[in-house]
């Protein structure tokens, strides 16, 4: 067994080898079961100097959350340090907690409120380290362990960035799918990281905990690109600010509404920092006012608070929410959660509906389901309840009130006479008639009579009616046309209301019939599905077996931790997922084929025990699916009854108002008609 010297020169014969990585080995401490010893394979002066710095800056605060180097160890020639002693921490890697199938294997009773609690503890750990002046640098899912009580511990602390004296010892490593956009493609060994860089990784961890393993940059995109490219372009598809970028969350994803506006706003501030999308929120350090600005607007000069005019952070568009902001918001979210009545592992914000029940309707089970023989998972039998039947009978018996167009009563209107200053006939016409008669009388006595007669005819050709009279009757006719049109339009409006009420009643009745038929057919449909499961029992048992074969527990060529993280980001966790999934971006085709072949070998070689019953987990999923359908149909009936209760109120009120308007319009039409007749 290898031997090392501790800080006091005592020989330590190292115990059991726990883990071996690329840069070192981790052993059990021979004298202290609470400690581990890490020994580098290739120690050098740079590592030795950093280890001295790490041990020098250790504090009670760091030891509370991190497996921090306690003391260094040396080789038998007292050279080094070549490694260090650290506290032994317990827990599972955080990805086994947020990945739904791994979590259900490890912690079948862990619900969403627990994940919110773990997210808060993760933020608290970041806050603690940042307060100590430490930058994690290499934030990724392998470096965080979650204990059974939800406590979060940090490991691989020797890679962290620390400053001791005048020297900053950088973190030279990182995982690209956790790296902020401004550092993508850069050499980490040449960069001083900042807490703001860490906060991008913290936001990813929290997002994956709350959004059931989804990576925030795994999305549906018109142009296929890797997670790294999506990060660099700030394509956070869950934000409404990116709707013009033609990206959308993957199917069966949790809605942003599930985490509340405060928490989701923090996600947007973290993932859209430095982008032209959405708005930035900056809190004034002087008066605590929240200042908002569109990221697309170029900020010129020193930004100032809109309330007190104090100077704000000039890098406002680059800043991400700090760990304390996250911890505070997550604690508020946790306190605002209520348990779901159908599955106590589900929880949701008070005053909203359960988003996980909605996901189960899409056949995505984020949490374990329970099964009770003869009933669904909540103990409620399938089929229509007495309340459902009452709602259906009410809807079926409903007939909309008849909206009739009022019959106009006999109307007597006195037309207005022609104004005194207007004559009906032209005086010139009368004069022309007289001249014409005179010309006829003189026809036998003078040739001038012919000329006089033609002149008289010319005068008469101008018409009998005066211009003033023509204008008056035209005005009255226009008024009559307008009043007639107004009456007709009101009649048409009342008719449309009547037809719309009839059509809406028919539509709602049809919708209610569909819901009621669904309720009555659920038990039969559920029985048929159960029969299908038993008929295809072999396939059912093989799929159940495949669903427990986790990719993370296997080694595949060219699939390391980073590519395992990509697979998990696309919800590919088990051999069953592989059967139906498409190759994710940046997974080599050859490596993907190895995974496909592995899943096929498992399916072909597994010989299920046909005497065992269908697993309760499968039965529970089926019954929860039918319970969700029953709830949806029952809710639909309630909503339709409520709509019908109020369906005719507004149309009747509107029709009544229109009827009064029609009566007035008809009076005005009758008056206008009488006014025309009076002067014809």
Secondary structure, 3 states (H helix, E strand, C coil): CCEEECCCCCEEECCCEEEECCCEEEEECCCCCCEEEEEECCCCHHHHHHHHHHHHCCCHHHHHHECCEEEEEECCCCCEEEEEEEECCCCEECHHHHCHHHHHHHCCCCCHHHHHHHHHHHHHHHHHHHHCCCECCCCCHHHEEECCCCCEEECCHHHCEEEECCEEECCCCCCHHHCCHHHCCCCHHHCCCCHHHHHHHHHHHHHHHHCCCCCCCCEEECCCCCHHHHHHCCCCCCCHHHHHHCEEECCCCCCHHHHHHHHHHHHHHHHCCCCCCCEEEEECCCCCCEEEEECCCCCCCCCECCCCCCECCCCCCCCCCCHHHHHHHHHHHHHCEEECCCCCCCEEECCCCCHHHHHHHCCCCCCCCCCCCCCCCCCCCCCCCHHHHHHHHHHHHCCCCCCCCCCCCCCCCCCCCCCCCCCCECHHHHHHHHHHHHHHHCCCCCCHHHHHHHHHHHHHCCCCECHHHHHHHHHHHHHHHHHHHHHHHHHHHHHHHHHHHHHHHHHHHHHHHHHHHHHHHHHHHHHHHHHHHHHCHHHHHHHHHHCCCEHHHCCECCECHHHHHHHHHCCCCEHHHHHHCCCCCCCCHHHHHHHHHHHHHHHHHCCCCCCCCCCHHHHHHHHHHHHHHHHHHHHHHHHHHHHHHCHHHHHHHHHHHHHHHHHHHHHHHHHHHHHHHHHC
